[in-house]
Amino acid sequence: QSVLTQPPSVSAAPGQKVTISCSGSSSNIGNNHVSWFQQLPGTAPKLLIFDNNKRPSGIPDRLSGSKSGTSATLGITGLQTGDEADYYCGSWDGSLSVYVFGTGTKVTVL
Amino acid sequence: EVQLVESGGGLVQPGGSLRLSCTASGFTIATDWMHWVRQAPGKGLEWVANIKPDGSQKYYVDSVKGRFTISRDNTKNSLYLQMSSLRVEDTAIYFCAKAIAAYTSAWGQGTLVTVSS
């Protein structure tokens, strides 16, 4: 059972913007960094955002991350068909001493 | 090229054991925390365990504590997951990952473990 809650799905037309929320608690997001992962169908997860808002090399600036209190948000602008995937947030939980993933959000490009 | 390759998955009966391996190429794992993450069919990601670069600290999700053991051999650039007392609910694709939430993050393609009689 995940301790980070995400909406099951979000959708928008090509070129538009979507945001994905991730709600946690003081033991995880509230006191630790948040990361975001993309999982294309049938592939391994890929890191998109780390340390709340930093992008690894090769990740376009269409993707952005933010954190406020015990919640985090991933934004994707200029939506493309290639962005259709499952997206997960993640954070270390200091109380449980485990890494926790969000419930996952499926992004659909209309 | 940075690559992680898992092996050792397969079909095992409930109560059985399996040892997963993850071999790295193109980089050394000696400086990174290493992780195992699993994904049951049609489900989300579940973090399983991680291990400090020198192997001195290990953490596990509650559901596998006492049954799974994570280990590493930095001289062989490899990560392992010894799984015992396997249950049907352990059926999943198991991914190994380095530096799961850092700039140098990398994931393997996964190996399927099926626990069934």
Interface residues (C-beta under 8 A of the other chain):
Chain A: S2 H33 S35 F37 Q39 T43 A44 P45 K46 L47 F50 D51 K54 P56 S57 D86 Y88 G90 W92 L96 S97 V98 Y99 V100 F101 G102 T103 G104
Chain B: H35 V37 G44 L45 E46 W47 N50 Y59 Y60 V61 D62 F95 A97 I100 A101 A102 Y103 S105 W107 G108 Q109 G110
